[in-house]
Amino acid sequence: MLGRCGATTLDDLYADVPDALRLKEPYRLPAPMSEPELERYFADIASQNRRLLCFAGAGFYNHYTPAAIPSLMARSEFLTAYTPYQPEISQGTLQYIFEYQSMMAELTGLDISNASMYDGATATAEAMLMAVNSVRKKRRILVASTVAPAVQQVLATYAAGPGITIEVIPEDGGVTDRTAFEAMLGAGDVAGVIVSQPNYYGIVEDYDGWADTCHSSKALLIMNCHASTLGALRSPGEWGADIACGEAQSLGMPLNYGGPYLGYLCCRENLIRKMPGRIVGATTDAEGRRSFVLTLQAREQHIRRQKATSNICSNQGIMTLHAAFYLALMGAEGLRKVNTLSYNAAHALADALCDTGMMRLKYPDKPFFNEFAIETIEPLSADALLAACLKKGILAGVRLSDSSILVAATEMNSPADIALCAETVKSLKS
């Protein structure tokens, strides 16, 4: 195997892995255990975890999971289902995908949704590839600097292989610089423009007229949005976007050390043949009964992978199911309520932190949703604040710089939680 890879030793194989990250000792595995011993062993490990009061976001949010969802997802017809090649035996799987796609299309205001994207970052990268494949002979993509840094990094990775050029539109006061956007678009050769709503700083940006500007240059407008916020904010379809994409973890998926997540991807009907992943359609069988099938799915998508639109296929079916249950249980009214509570909590927290005299909003004149950038006032530093809050069991936010952090709140944060966070900051006055 090493010879086939062009390597002589295992060290050659792992040469690209930094030395500091490589294991230099045998695995420290315990001796064999009985089942009760093994349960106690892992229970002891789990007991060392600290449950923190969470005010961190940056793309992933602590929303409530309705109690019915874990029970429904554990049903055997869902838990054991795999890729539904044969509709005769896969109607349950096909139906929940169809229902998910129908609800996501409604949520984004666009015509078509697929299913089974890895996460919001890779869904955005797939949207970028769709734009390049849809607009011939154009290889430039403009990305707003207010798109999350992790998403920008994934875009760069995806762009390297096919030779796509990514250019970053600068920001001005926490929002995308429209003048710079128009100048960069006017230079030509742009296949698509990627913006975020709300943006990385939690700011709700004004994209009136952006779609018309893109379309006048024969470029596509791609909007990256947190799925839950679409229950309260203007939809990508209303902004005139061609593609909507992003992270669906905010649809009640618990935070769990980095996953699993769920990316969503929706578009206008004229782009459907450039869309990767599954698309399920409703039809009738030979006896006239309503049924569901995979639609517009070339065999290459599943078997001849080198010829596929994308190699993303069946990986996230179970999280698609989770999102479908969440949206069905919450409904439009429930989503609005969740977002109203989150908005109110974030604004109450921002006011409380500013009232301490130790912090101030980084962009005080910009409207924010349930997340905001806030600066510490000297001599307090971001690191000192985060460390002090951590000692009190509070995950106070995500570090942006030596003097600023990104703070989020959701319906899970009570007035008492907000007061505790503010009092902890206030206690740091020297």
C-alpha positions in Angstrom: 0.0 0.0 0.0 2.8 2.4 0.8 4.5 1.6 -2.5 1.3 2.3 -4.3 1.1 5.7 -2.6 4.7 6.5 -3.5 5.9 6.3 0.1 8.6 4.1 1.7 7.5 4.3 5.3 4.6 5.5 7.4 6.6 8.6 8.3 6.7 9.4 4.5 2.9 9.0 4.3 2.3 11.4 7.2 5.0 13.9 6.2 2.5 16.7 5.6 1.2 16.4 9.2 3.0 18.9 11.5 5.3 17.1 13.9 3.6 18.7 16.9 0.3 17.0 16.0 1.7 13.5 15.6 1.4 10.8 18.2 4.8 9.7 19.4 3.7 7.0 21.9 1.5 3.9 21.8 -2.3 4.4 22.4 -3.1 4.4 26.1 -5.9 1.9 26.0 -7.3 0.4 29.2 -7.5 -3.4 29.8 -10.6 -5.2 28.6 -13.8 -4.5 30.7 -17.2 -6.0 31.2 -20.2 -4.1 29.9 -21.1 -2.6 33.4 -17.5 -1.7 33.9 -17.3 0.0 30.5 -20.5 2.0 31.2 -19.1 3.2 34.5 -15.8 4.1 32.8 -17.5 6.3 30.3 -19.9 7.8 32.9 -16.8 8.8 34.9 -15.3 10.5 31.9 -18.6 12.2 31.0 -18.9 13.5 34.6 -15.8 15.6 34.1 -17.5 17.7 31.4 -18.7 21.2 32.5 -22.1 22.4 31.3 -21.5 26.0 30.5 -23.9 28.8 30.2 -23.6 29.5 26.5 -23.4 33.0 24.9 -21.2 31.8 22.0 -22.4 31.7 18.4 -20.3 32.5 15.3 -22.6 30.4 13.1 -23.7 27.7 15.6 -26.4 28.4 18.2 -27.8 26.9 21.4 -31.5 26.5 20.4 -34.1 24.3 22.1 -34.8 20.8 20.7 -38.4 19.8 21.1 -38.6 16.6 23.2 -40.5 14.7 20.5 -37.7 14.9 17.9 -35.2 12.3 19.5 -38.1 9.8 19.9 -39.3 10.2 16.4 -35.8 10.0 14.9 -35.2 6.8 16.8 -38.0 4.9 15.0 -36.5 2.0 13.1 -37.9 3.0 9.7 -35.9 6.2 9.9 -32.8 5.2 11.9 -31.9 2.3 9.6 -32.7 3.9 6.3 -30.0 4.6 3.7 -29.9 5.9 0.2 -33.3 5.4 -1.4 -32.4 4.0 -4.7 -35.5 1.8 -4.8 -38.6 3.8 -4.2 -40.7 0.7 -3.8 -39.1 0.1 -0.3 -38.0 3.7 0.5 -41.3 5.7 0.6 -40.7 6.8 4.3 -37.3 8.2 3.6 -38.3 9.8 0.3 -41.3 11.4 1.9 -39.4 13.1 4.8 -36.8 14.4 2.3 -39.6 15.7 0.2 -41.3 17.4 3.2 -37.9 18.9 4.3 -37.3 20.2 0.8 -40.8 21.7 0.6 -40.4 23.5 3.9 -36.8 24.8 3.1 -38.0 26.1 -0.3 -40.8 28.0 1.5 -38.4 29.3 4.1 -35.9 30.6 1.6 -38.5 31.9 -0.9 -36.9 29.9 -3.7 -38.2 27.2 -6.0 -36.1 24.2 -5.3 -34.3 22.7 -2.3 -31.9 19.7 -2.3 -31.0 17.5 0.7 -27.9 16.0 2.3 -25.2 18.7 2.3 -22.4 18.3 4.9 -22.7 21.7 6.6 -23.2 25.3 5.8 -19.6 25.9 4.7 -19.6 23.1 2.1 -23.1 24.0 1.0 -21.8 27.5 0.2 -18.9 26.0 -1.7 -21.3 23.9 -3.7 -23.3 27.1 -4.5 -20.1 28.7 -5.7 -19.5 25.8 -8.1 -23.1 26.0 -9.3 -22.5 29.7 -10.2 -19.4 28.9 -12.1 -21.0 26.0 -13.9 -24.1 28.0 -14.8 -22.3 31.2 -16.1 -20.0 30.0 -18.9 -16.4 31.2 -19.2 -16.5 33.2 -15.9 -14.1 32.0 -13.2 -14.2 34.8 -10.6 -16.3 34.7 -7.4 -16.7 37.8 -5.1 -17.1 37.0 -1.4 -18.1 39.6 1.2 -15.5 39.9 4.0 -18.5 39.8 6.4 -19.0 36.1 5.5 -17.7 33.8 8.3 -14.0 33.2 8.1 -14.4 29.4 8.3 -16.8 29.6 5.3 -14.2 31.7 3.4 -11.5 29.1 4.1 -13.7 26.2 2.8 -14.5 28.3 -0.3 -10.8 28.7 -0.9 -10.2 25.0 -0.6 -13.0 24.2 -3.1 -11.8 26.9 -5.5 -8.2 25.6 -5.7 -8.9 22.5 -7.8 -11.0 23.9 -10.6 -9.0 27.1 -10.8 -11.6 29.5 -9.5 -10.4 33.0 -8.4 -11.9 34.3 -5.2 -11.8 38.0 -4.4 -12.9 39.5 -1.1 -15.2 42.5 -1.1 -14.0 44.8 1.8 -16.2 45.8 4.6 -17.0 49.3 5.9 -18.2 49.7 9.5 -19.1 46.0 9.8 -21.1 45.7 6.6 -20.1 45.0 3.0 -18.8 48.0 1.1 -21.4 48.5 -1.7 -19.2 50.9 -3.7 -16.3 48.4 -3.7 -18.8 45.6 -4.7 -20.0 47.5 -7.7 -16.5 48.4 -8.8 -15.3 44.8 -8.5 -18.3 43.5 -10.3 -17.9 46.0 -13.1 -14.4 44.7 -13.8 -16.1 41.7 -15.5 -15.7 37.9 -15.5 -17.7 37.4 -12.2 -19.8 34.3 -12.0 -21.3 34.9 -8.6 -21.3 37.1 -5.5 -21.6 35.6 -2.0 -23.0 37.6 0.9 -24.2 36.7 4.3 -27.4 37.5 6.2 -27.1 38.2 9.1 -23.4 38.6 8.6 -20.6 37.3 10.7 -21.0 40.1 13.2 -24.7 39.5 13.6 -25.6 42.6 11.6 -28.6 42.6 9.3 -27.3 44.1 6.1 -29.4 45.9 3.4 -29.1 44.1 0.1 -31.7 46.1 -1.8 -30.8 46.3 -5.5 -27.8 43.9 -5.2 -29.5 41.2 -7.2 -30.3 43.6 -10.0 -26.7 44.8 -10.0 -25.5 41.2 -10.2 -27.9 40.2 -12.9 -27.0 43.2 -15.1 -23.5 41.7 -15.2 -24.8 38.2 -15.7 -23.6 37.1 -12.3 -25.6 35.1 -9.7 -26.3 36.4 -6.2 -25.7 33.8 -3.5 -26.9 34.4 0.1 -25.5 32.5 3.0 -28.1 32.6 5.9 -28.6 30.8 9.2 -31.7 28.7 8.6 -33.6 29.7 11.8 -33.4 33.4 11.1 -35.3 33.0 7.9 -38.4 32.5 10.0 -38.2 36.2 10.9 -36.0 38.0 8.3 -36.7 38.8 4.7 -36.0 35.7 2.6 -33.2 35.3 0.0 -36.0 35.0 -2.6 -37.4 38.4 -1.6 -33.9 39.9 -1.9 -33.8 38.5 -5.5 -31.1 36.0 -4.7 -30.5 33.1 -7.1 -29.1 30.6 -4.6 -29.6 30.4 -0.8 -27.3 28.3 1.3 -26.0 27.9 4.8 -26.1 26.1 8.1 -29.3 24.5 9.3 -27.9 23.6 12.8 -30.0 26.4 14.2 -33.1 24.3 13.5 -32.9 22.8 17.0 -29.8 20.6 16.5 -27.9 20.4 19.8 -24.3 21.7 20.0 -22.1 18.7 20.3 -18.3 19.3 20.0 -18.4 20.2 16.3 -21.3 18.3 14.8 -23.2 16.8 13.2 -24.3 19.7 11.2 -26.5 20.1 8.2 -26.0 22.3 5.1 -29.0 23.5 3.0 -29.0 24.6 -0.6 -31.9 26.1 -2.5 -32.1 27.8 -5.9 -34.3 29.1 -8.6 -35.8 26.5 -11.0 -33.6 27.4 -13.9 -30.5 26.3 -12.0 -31.9 22.9 -10.9 -29.8 20.8 -13.3 -26.6 22.4 -11.8 -27.6 21.5 -8.3 -25.8 18.6 -6.5 -27.3 16.2 -3.9 -30.7 14.6 -3.7 -33.9 16.1 -5.1 -37.1 14.2 -4.3 -40.3 14.7 -6.3 -43.9 13.7 -5.7 -45.8 11.6 -8.3 -48.4 8.8 -8.6 -47.8 5.1 -9.0 -49.5 2.8 -11.5 -52.5 2.6 -9.2 -52.9 6.3 -8.8 -51.5 6.5 -5.3 -49.3 9.4 -4.2 -45.7 8.4 -4.1 -42.1 9.8 -4.0 -39.1 9.3 -6.2 -35.6 10.7 -6.7 -35.9 13.3 -9.4 -33.2 14.4 -12.0 -30.6 12.0 -10.5 -28.1 10.8 -12.9 -26.5 7.4 -12.1 -23.1 9.2 -12.1 -24.2 11.0 -8.9 -24.1 7.6 -7.1 -21.8 5.3 -9.0 -19.5 7.0 -11.5 -18.3 9.6 -9.0 -15.7 11.2 -11.3 -18.5 12.3 -13.6 -20.9 13.5 -10.8 -22.0 17.1 -10.3 -20.8 16.6 -6.7 -19.7 13.7 -4.5 -22.0 14.9 -1.7 -24.9 12.4 -1.6 -26.4 10.5 1.3 -24.4 11.4 4.3 -26.7 13.8 6.2 -30.1 12.0 5.8 -30.6 11.7 9.5 -30.0 15.4 10.1 -32.4 16.2 7.2 -35.0 14.2 9.2 -34.2 16.2 12.3 -34.8 19.5 10.4 -38.0 18.2 8.9 -39.4 17.3 12.3 -38.3 20.6 13.8 -39.9 22.7 11.1 -43.1 20.6 11.2 -43.4 20.9 15.0 -42.5 24.5 15.3 -44.4 25.9 12.2 -44.1 29.5 11.1 -45.5 30.8 14.3 -43.0 28.8 16.4 -40.1 30.0 14.3 -41.1 33.6 14.7 -41.4 33.2 18.4 -38.0 31.6 18.7 -36.4 34.4 16.8 -38.3 37.1 18.7 -37.1 35.6 22.0 -33.5 35.3 20.7 -33.6 38.9 19.4 -34.9 40.3 22.7 -32.3 38.3 24.7 -29.4 39.5 22.6 -30.5 43.1 22.8 -31.0 42.8 26.6 -27.6 41.3 26.9 -25.9 44.0 24.8 -27.5 46.7 27.0 -26.5 44.9 30.2 -22.9 44.6 29.1 -22.6 48.2 28.0 -24.2 49.3 31.3 -21.2 47.7 33.1 -19.0 50.5 31.8 -16.5 47.8 30.8 -17.7 47.2 27.2 -19.2 49.0 24.2 -20.7 47.8 21.0 -18.2 47.6 18.1 -20.8 48.7 15.6 -23.3 50.8 17.6 -25.1 52.3 14.6 -25.8 48.9 12.8 -28.9 46.8 13.4 -28.1 43.3 14.8 -30.3 40.2 15.2 -29.4 37.7 17.9 -25.6 38.3 17.8 -23.3 41.3 18.2 -19.6 42.3 18.3 -18.6 44.1 21.4 -15.4 45.7 22.6 -13.7 45.7 26.0 -12.7 49.0 27.4 -9.1 49.2 28.7 -7.6 47.9 30.9 -9.9 44.9 30.4 -8.9 42.6 27.5 -11.0 40.0 25.6 -8.9 37.2 27.0 -9.2 38.3 30.6 -13.0 38.7 30.2 -13.4 35.2 28.6 -11.2 33.6 31.3 -13.1 35.3 34.2 -16.5 34.2 32.7 -15.3 30.7 32.2 -14.4 30.4 35.9 -18.0 31.3 36.6 -19.3 28.6 34.2 -20.1 31.1 31.4 -19.0 30.7 27.7 -19.1 34.4 27.1 -18.5 34.5 23.4 -16.0 34.0 20.6 -12.8 36.0 20.5 -12.4 38.4 17.6 -9.3 40.3 18.7 -7.4 41.3 21.7 -10.2 43.8 22.6 -13.4 42.4 21.0 -15.6 39.3 21.2 -18.7 38.0 19.3 -21.6 37.4 21.6 -24.9 35.6 20.9 -28.1 34.9 22.7 -31.1 32.6 22.0 -34.4 31.6 23.6 -32.3 29.4 25.9 -30.9 32.4 27.8 -33.1 33.6 30.6 -33.0 37.1 32.2 -31.1 35.5 35.1 -28.5 34.2 32.8 -28.0 37.7 31.2 -27.8 39.3 34.7 -25.2 36.7 35.8 -23.0 37.4 32.7 -23.3 41.2 33.2 -22.5 40.9 36.9 -19.4 38.8 36.2 -18.1 41.5 33.8 -18.9 44.3 36.2 -16.9 42.5 38.9 -13.8 42.9 36.8 -13.6 46.6 37.4 -10.2 47.4 39.0 
